Amino acid sequence: MDEQYLRTPFYGFPRMLEDVRRACPMCMINPKRVYRPYKKIGLTSLLPGSHTSKPDPKATYKFPYLLKGLKVEKNNQVWASDITYIAMRAGYMFLYTIIDVCSRFVTAWGLSNTMTTEWCTSITLEAFYKWGKPDIFNTDQGGQFTSESFIKLLQDCKIQISMDGFFILIFSFFWHDDIWVLARFILNRESKTT
């Protein structure tokens, strides 16, 4: 396991278990047999965990979920945004994407190696300048979206703010494939130009 971890430090426990089972297909390996030494050695994946949307503990902004029962029938009625990460050869990059819920059109996106409020704010502003402003902007309650500067941007533009992690989870089933197609296109294009 230690040697495999040196080759693939982005493997978490489940992938390491698969690798050990592949190395010894005739053996019946209990997950605990891999988990205990994995934790004892102190091995962890280098990739971020699944909880990249933690609220800012200092944020006093809590907004309701406005989309329950809402019929989205026109462009620029509701935009949704989220951040995901893309594994790279050395580390990972964050992809911030804003889409129009009605048309599923990606209004803006950006790649960065950090998840900062300034980064999200600048991409959101870029989308407003290119495509106008939505009536409702839906996000999860991550620290970037509950920050004072991001909230102020939306309030200054007189946009209703909707926050709920549940919508993004459900909605991701519909647009997750589109985002990965976009991510692959971006990465392929970048690798061809360099």
C-alpha positions as CSV (number, residue, x, y, z in Angstrom):
1,M,0.0,0.0,0.0
2,D,2.8,2.4,0.8
3,E,4.4,1.9,-2.6
4,Q,1.1,2.4,-4.3
5,Y,0.4,5.5,-2.4
6,L,3.8,7.0,-3.5
7,R,2.7,6.3,-7.2
8,T,-0.8,7.6,-6.7
9,P,-1.1,9.9,-3.7
10,F,-4.6,11.0,-4.9
11,Y,-6.1,7.6,-4.1
12,G,-8.4,7.6,-1.1
13,F,-9.3,4.5,0.9
14,P,-11.9,3.1,-1.6
15,R,-9.5,3.3,-4.6
16,M,-6.7,1.8,-2.5
17,L,-9.0,-1.1,-1.6
18,E,-9.7,-1.7,-5.3
19,D,-6.0,-1.6,-6.1
20,V,-5.2,-4.2,-3.4
21,R,-8.0,-6.5,-4.6
22,R,-6.7,-6.2,-8.2
23,A,-3.2,-7.0,-7.1
24,C,-4.4,-10.2,-5.4
25,P,-7.5,-11.4,-7.3
26,M,-7.6,-14.8,-5.6
27,C,-7.6,-13.3,-2.1
28,M,-10.8,-12.4,-0.2
29,I,-9.8,-9.0,1.3
30,N,-12.0,-7.5,3.9
31,P,-12.1,-3.7,3.7
32,K,-11.0,-3.4,7.3
33,R,-7.8,-5.2,6.4
34,V,-6.9,-2.3,4.2
35,Y,-8.5,0.5,6.2
36,R,-6.7,-0.1,9.5
37,P,-3.1,0.1,8.2
38,Y,-4.2,2.9,5.8
39,K,-5.2,5.0,8.8
40,K,-2.4,3.8,11.0
41,I,0.2,4.9,8.5
42,G,-1.7,8.2,8.2
43,L,-2.3,8.1,4.5
44,T,-4.9,10.5,3.1
45,S,-5.9,11.5,-0.4
46,L,-4.3,14.7,-1.7
47,L,-7.6,15.6,-3.4
48,P,-10.1,17.8,-1.5
49,G,-12.9,16.0,0.2
50,S,-16.5,16.0,-0.9
51,H,-17.2,18.9,1.5
52,T,-15.9,21.8,-0.6
53,S,-19.1,23.8,0.1
54,K,-18.6,24.7,3.8
55,P,-20.4,27.8,4.9
56,D,-18.3,30.7,6.2
57,P,-18.6,30.6,10.0
58,K,-18.6,34.4,10.2
59,A,-21.4,34.8,7.6
60,T,-24.6,36.3,8.9
61,Y,-26.2,35.9,5.6
62,K,-28.8,33.1,5.3
63,F,-31.1,33.1,2.3
64,P,-34.1,30.9,1.7
65,Y,-34.5,28.5,-1.2
66,L,-36.7,30.3,-3.7
67,L,-37.1,27.6,-6.4
68,K,-39.4,25.2,-4.7
69,G,-42.5,25.1,-6.9
70,L,-41.2,27.7,-9.2
71,K,-41.8,27.1,-12.9
72,V,-38.7,28.2,-14.8
73,E,-40.0,29.2,-18.3
74,K,-37.6,31.8,-19.7
75,N,-34.0,32.6,-20.0
76,N,-32.4,34.8,-17.3
77,Q,-35.1,33.9,-14.9
78,V,-32.9,31.6,-12.8
79,W,-29.1,31.1,-12.8
80,A,-27.4,28.5,-10.8
81,S,-23.7,28.2,-9.9
82,D,-21.4,25.7,-8.3
83,I,-17.8,24.8,-7.8
84,T,-16.3,21.4,-8.6
85,Y,-12.8,20.2,-8.7
86,I,-10.9,18.5,-11.6
87,A,-8.0,16.2,-10.9
88,M,-4.8,17.1,-12.7
89,R,-1.5,15.3,-13.1
90,A,-0.1,17.3,-10.1
91,G,-2.9,18.3,-7.8
92,Y,-6.3,19.7,-8.9
93,M,-8.1,22.7,-10.3
94,F,-11.4,24.2,-9.3
95,L,-14.1,24.9,-11.9
96,Y,-16.7,27.5,-11.1
97,T,-19.6,27.5,-13.5
98,I,-22.8,29.6,-13.9
99,I,-25.6,28.2,-16.0
100,D,-29.0,29.5,-17.0
101,V,-31.5,27.0,-15.6
102,C,-34.0,27.2,-18.4
103,S,-31.7,26.9,-21.4
104,R,-28.8,25.0,-19.6
105,F,-26.5,27.5,-21.2
106,V,-23.2,28.1,-19.5
107,T,-23.1,31.8,-19.0
108,A,-19.6,31.9,-17.5
109,W,-16.9,29.6,-16.1
110,G,-13.4,29.8,-14.7
111,L,-10.6,27.6,-13.6
112,S,-8.4,28.3,-10.6
113,N,-6.1,26.5,-8.2
114,T,-7.9,28.3,-5.2
115,M,-11.5,28.8,-4.3
116,T,-11.6,32.5,-3.4
117,T,-14.5,34.9,-3.2
118,E,-12.8,37.4,-5.5
119,W,-12.5,34.7,-8.2
120,C,-16.2,33.8,-8.0
121,T,-17.2,37.5,-7.9
122,S,-15.2,38.4,-11.0
123,I,-16.6,35.5,-13.0
124,T,-20.1,36.4,-11.9
125,L,-19.6,40.0,-13.0
126,E,-18.3,38.8,-16.3
127,A,-21.5,36.8,-16.8
128,F,-23.7,39.8,-15.9
129,Y,-21.8,42.0,-18.5
130,K,-22.1,39.4,-21.2
131,W,-25.6,38.1,-20.7
132,G,-27.5,40.5,-18.5
133,K,-28.8,39.7,-15.0
134,P,-31.0,36.9,-13.8
135,D,-34.1,37.4,-11.6
136,I,-32.9,34.7,-9.2
137,F,-29.3,33.5,-8.5
138,N,-29.2,30.1,-6.8
139,T,-26.1,28.8,-5.1
140,D,-25.2,26.4,-2.2
141,Q,-24.2,27.9,1.1
142,G,-20.4,27.7,0.6
143,G,-18.1,30.3,2.0
144,Q,-17.6,32.0,-1.3
145,F,-21.3,32.5,-1.8
146,T,-22.1,33.6,1.7
147,S,-19.3,36.1,1.8
148,E,-20.1,39.8,2.3
149,S,-18.7,40.9,-1.1
150,F,-20.6,38.2,-3.1
151,I,-23.9,39.0,-1.4
152,K,-23.3,42.7,-1.9
153,L,-22.7,42.2,-5.6
154,L,-26.1,40.4,-6.0
155,Q,-28.0,42.8,-3.8
156,D,-26.5,45.8,-5.6
157,C,-27.7,44.3,-8.9
158,K,-31.2,43.8,-7.3
159,I,-31.1,40.0,-7.9
160,Q,-33.0,37.7,-5.6
161,I,-30.7,35.3,-3.8
162,S,-31.6,31.6,-3.3
163,M,-29.4,29.3,-1.3
164,D,-29.7,25.6,-0.7
165,G,-27.3,22.7,-1.1
166,F,-30.2,20.4,-2.0
167,F,-31.0,22.1,-5.3
168,I,-27.5,21.9,-6.5
169,L,-27.3,18.3,-5.6
170,I,-30.5,17.4,-7.6
171,F,-29.6,19.8,-10.4
172,S,-26.1,18.4,-10.8
173,F,-27.7,15.2,-12.1
174,F,-28.9,17.2,-15.1
175,W,-25.9,19.5,-15.8
176,H,-23.0,17.5,-14.4
177,D,-22.3,15.8,-17.7
178,D,-22.4,19.2,-19.5
179,I,-19.8,20.6,-17.0
180,W,-17.4,17.7,-17.5
181,V,-17.8,18.0,-21.3
182,L,-16.9,21.7,-20.9
183,A,-14.0,20.9,-18.6
184,R,-12.6,18.3,-21.0
185,F,-12.9,20.8,-23.9
186,I,-11.1,23.5,-21.9
187,L,-8.3,21.1,-20.8
188,N,-7.8,19.7,-24.3
189,R,-7.8,23.2,-25.8
190,E,-5.2,24.4,-23.2
191,S,-3.0,21.4,-23.8
192,K,-3.0,22.0,-27.6
193,T,-2.0,25.7,-27.3
194,T,0.9,25.0,-24.9
